[in-house]
């Protein structure tokens, strides 16, 4: 479902290269000043090409690269010399990037594999030189083609970021703190409820009278949002467990579903954090092997 994905998006102005003009030229020799047409073709304008790069994770680098302008093709010249093609521009994007036209909204390409290339905006075709227009009845054509225009317009790149692990919990359960401890993320954190959404001053109890009930409430919320999420594998992490003694931990474990792995953690003391990472990594690898 579209709403279940995070989307990184940028808009850029793109212009592929203009095709080079064909040459109107006539060969000149020592004994013949008009030895025949020898105008070469113009070079193709530069393409703008999307390329999948598994080592690129965001579109951030393109936020400061608002105008993508490919090189024009070179004009043809005498002696049947074709003009040089305009230099293509390659835009490395993460896997899962979708390219759209801003005006029409139509999808123009999608990058799914490392090294995959899509010519997003084609360069203009080079014009033919007058040598191509010679015929038995017209042996000295004065005509050569101009190069074709490139393509230009505002374009949109969207990156669908599909998370490997989702973090779900009640307000003030310590989700943001856990995320900052386990990863390089830096969410805003404070000791009041609803921090991650809109800060509202006030405290709520950190403990729960019924942990099994809280888990079922969270499952129900996931089902209401997207029933497909219930097909995912679950791990229950009980946060702030540095405040619990062993006797209470045993009692809480009795309340939890026996078929779902659970682990007691503390972001403040790092208790159980490495074990949680190892557990998640193990589950992810199991899913990959299936």
PyMOL commands that set and color helices and strands:
alter all, ss='L'
color gray80, all
select helices_A, chain A and resi 2-4+60-64+130-133+175-182+211-225+227-231+241-243+246-255+273-289
alter helices_A, ss='H'
color red, helices_A
select strands_A, chain A and resi 6-15+26-27+36-37+48-52+67-69+89-93+97-101+107-111+117-121+152-161+235-238+261-264
alter strands_A, ss='S'
color yellow, strands_A
deselect
rebuild
show_as cartoon
